[in-house]
Structures are given as C-alpha cells and as structure tokens.
Amino acid sequence: MLSHMLRRLNVPHRLYDADVFGSFHVHGRQYRSRGLLGVARFLGPRQFAWFLRLGYLMFFRPLSAQERQLPFDLWLERHINVEHNPQLVAFFASISRFALSLELSQVSTAEVVRTTKNMFRFGAPAIVEGGCGAITHQLEKIIGTYNGEIMLSSEVLGIEQEEGHATGVLVKNKTTGEELLLRAPLVVSDIGPRATNALLQQRRIKQSDVLKQKYAEDHSALARSADDVQEAVGLKVHILSDVSLIPHKGIMYCLDTKRIAGMVQPTNSDPSLAPAGKHLLISHQVIQSNNVEEERALALADLRSMFGETFDQHCQILTMGTYRGEWPVNRVVQGEDVQSRLQVGGLYLVGDAVKPSGYLMVEGVAQSVNNFLDLLDDLDREQVLARKADHRFRRNVMSPPSRLNALRWLWKAPGNAGKP
Ligand SMILES: Cc1cc2nc3c(=O)[nH]c(=O)nc-3n(C[C@H](O)[C@H](O)[C@H](O)COP(=O)(O)OP(=O)(O)OC[C@H]3O[C@@H](n4cnc5c(N)ncnc54)[C@H](O)[C@@H]3O)c2cc1C
C-alpha cells in the first residue's frame, strides 16, 4: 500500500523483500520458515493439524456476527485446547504483539482475519533502503518542487475556527518564539483525535498528564472521558552487534520469551544502517505495566536467554525506548480507529489513528490518506455535478490484489520489491 502510494507520487525508493515468512525462536532455538507450511517444524504434527483447522475456520468459513466481535484469545479457546497447544497460541500472540502491539485479548477476531487476509494478498513487509529517513528526505524534496514549505521546529498551538468551520492554525516557531497565524480553508491533522480536539480548545496535551491518567488507580473514570483513546504501547531495543544473530531478511518471532515478541536485523537487507561489519538489531515488545524499569530488565533477560554469552560479548545496547501516552507506537489501537471527518467543518484526521480496518502501521497510514483524498474528491464531485461540468475522478483507495496471492504464501512469503 505505502509502496504503491510512493510509486504514484514518483518518490524514489528501494524495498528489500523478506526472504522468509519468518523465523521462530522456540524450544530454545531458531526455526526458519520460508512459507506458512514451514511452521510445522516447530509446531509438530498435532499442533500443525490444529493450525490448518484454524486456517480453515478463519479464511474459508464465514464468521458469525458474534464471532467477529469476540477477542481473538476467546475465539481461540472456543476452537482449540489452548493448554495442549502452547506453541500454537504463542505463535498468534507473538505476531499480534509484534505487528499490532496488542495482546490477543485486545484485538477482535474480525480484525485478525482482515489484517491476515490483507497480508496474504498484498505481500510480506519489507525493509526500505536508508530506513524511513530516506523516504522522509525524498518527500521533502518533492514538496519543495511543488513550492510547498515545511516548517520545522514549529508547534501548532491551536486550531482556529469560525462558525463551526476550521479557518487556520496558530503556529509557534520554537527557536525564535515567534507566533504566526496561518489561514486555511482545510486543516489536516495526523496527531490523533485527543491532541487535535485539544488544539481546537487552544489546549496542548502533555505526556505527563496522559500517563498520570492512564495509570491512575481509578481507570474507569478515564474510560468514560470523551477524550480517552486506547493507544498501542511498546518498548523497542536497538542493538549494535559484532556478529549476525538473525540469518535472514524477515522477522524473528519470539515464542519462548517473557516480553520480546519479535526482532529484526535490517542490516541483512541494507548494511549501511550500521558501521561496516556490524549489525543493527531492533526488538519490540508490548509494555505490560507502568513499571518501565521492570519492562527493560525483562527485555534484557530475554536477549540473554535467546543469545546467551554472545549477547554479552558482542552486543551493545544503543537505545531502549518506550513508546506510550502521547508518543505511542500507534495513536489508536488496531480496530478502534476513528473517522477522518471531525465535527468541525474543514478539519480532517489522517494517520495511524484513522487506519481502515485490516490495514496496519504505515500501510494503515497510507490507506487513511487515500480514504481522505477520496472524501475530498467526493466533495468536489458534488460541486462539479451541481455545476454540470464534466470531470473524471480517479479513486485513490486501492483494493487488495488477487486472493490467489495467498497460495504463494504456503511455500514462500511474496514481496513487492520487483513491482514497477
Ligand atoms: C519506534 C517506532 C517504530 C515503528 N516501526 C514501524 C515499522 O517498522 N513499520 C511500520 O509500518 N510502522 C512502524 N511504526 C508505526 C509508524 O511509525 C506510525 O504508524 C506512523 O509514524 C504514524 O504516522 P502519522 O503521520 O499518523 O503520525 P506521526 O508519525 O506520529 O506524525 C505526527 C507528527 O506530528 C508532530 N506533532 C505532534 N503535535 C504537534 C503540534 N502540536 N504541532 C506540530 N507538530 C506536532 C509530531 O512531532 C510528529 O512528527 C513505528 C512506530 C514507532 C514509535
């Protein structure tokens, strides 16, 4: 989705496809799985038979309305004996934690089915050459060619409105302290509903306030607040290693750890992401409590248990970052996303609080922008029809590629790097 959008915008970029569906750290070692069928190696014949049965139930049989709403952990409990299939449950849990930053109890069965179907049809995630900074740089250049201006080190203090319609934003230059009122008939925000609504009241949301509220004992009071959104929270560790720890270009899902759900070694695709001869590794886990020190300690314990002495001898921790509150992994958790259109006319949301169902992370961000563009075209179309003018509109939202793509996943995870 994102790469399709970048191609349409003529943004130069290079993707490196994964060469595996993933590897799975379980039973104290790493099992490499080129396609879906490869999971049989660590699941064993009995759990693999249940894996196939779940695949049938998820993708070949319509889900009832009640099943669709069910949290995925409860859906699993209905169809398999979870105590007798620990690796199978851990398989789903670690993928959900890594990809969505959610426990299985926090995501509906419908959302799991939709995101998985989309992954089968669109292809496996890829690594972009130069990291996300490279894409940002190219986008900056393109905006420059259209005489657009990017105001760095600037903060929006408030969104101006008149008679229920957005009329512009008040911006403060953080270096000079100068304030500037930018008038505009259309305001698009990617900072989520909580912070955007606050700006409408000329208020700013502070990280400390959000965390204080989130982890307050009386959580139920917050749940009733109109401003409350459930964001996806995570802890990432960036590691520099003298030796390679993951022997492929995909994700290593961790099934036998306490916290770390998965890891990648992007230097397998793009060696320039680390000094020559070294590797960059990134682990991800869901933060499960307010005790950040304990979460960090558990991450380190997981790394030691997976890599043993190699970790102490060859690895250096670069950063250990928590992403929560106003600076989360996703501003709204998968499946709970809000509408783009707000109550104030001319004010719209895009980004990872507006992900359409089934589209996660930057794929969801890209599709939210496509949705927004179609919404604008619809408004234009109404005006064009009113004027009886002739104008063709091209839809921006991209529909998923063929379902047959899913078949290829059985043996090999297909990618998008070769697409023109
Ligand atoms: C550590 C980390 C790793 C991730 N890794 C991946 C990954 O590997 N793959 C993937 O697909 N997704 C990943 N994600 C998720 C992805 O980054 C987000 O989904 C995406 O960045 C959301 O884009 P956005 O435009 O909606 O919001 P953001 O990227 O959050 O952009 C919002 C911007 O608004 C700015 N802002 C906030 N308030 C104001 C204000 N008052 N005035 C002016 N500016 C303001 C912020 O500084 C920010 O730059 C990761 C997220 C994190 C945190």
The ligand as an ORCA input file, in Angstrom:
! r2SCAN-3c Opt
* xyz 0 1
  C       9.606      3.294     17.494
  C       8.577      3.013     16.449
  C       8.846      2.096     15.438
  C       7.899      1.838     14.450
  N       8.209      0.934     13.482
  C       7.339      0.740     12.477
  C       7.652     -0.170     11.423
  O       8.700     -0.818     11.418
  N       6.756     -0.334     10.430
  C       5.582      0.361     10.402
  O       4.817      0.192      9.461
  N       5.248      1.225     11.393
  C       6.083      1.424     12.429
  N       5.763      2.285     13.447
  C       4.465      2.980     13.391
  C       4.558      4.218     12.483
  O       5.708      4.937     12.814
  C       3.339      5.091     12.685
  O       2.188      4.334     12.354
  C       3.412      6.337     11.781
  O       4.553      7.101     12.035
  C       2.206      7.181     12.036
  O       2.264      8.279     11.165
  P       1.391      9.555     11.463
  O       1.670     10.538     10.387
  O      -0.024      9.151     11.690
  O       1.878     10.120     12.873
  P       3.338     10.569     13.344
  O       4.384      9.882     12.546
  O       3.329     10.417     14.823
  O       3.389     12.126     12.961
  C       2.807     13.141     13.759
  C       3.766     14.327     13.775
  O       3.110     15.452     14.355
  C       4.054     16.121     15.183
  N       3.281     16.895     16.184
  C       2.608     16.489     17.278
  N       1.993     17.502     17.889
  C       2.305     18.617     17.178
  C       1.981     20.014     17.317
  N       1.201     20.486     18.298
  N       2.480     20.876     16.406
  C       3.257     20.443     15.371
  N       3.587     19.139     15.169
  C       3.107     18.250     16.079
  C       4.886     15.017     15.788
  O       6.132     15.533     16.189
  C       5.020     14.064     14.600
  O       6.135     14.392     13.822
  C       6.666      2.526     14.472
  C       6.391      3.454     15.487
  C       7.327      3.691     16.469
  C       7.024      4.691     17.558
*
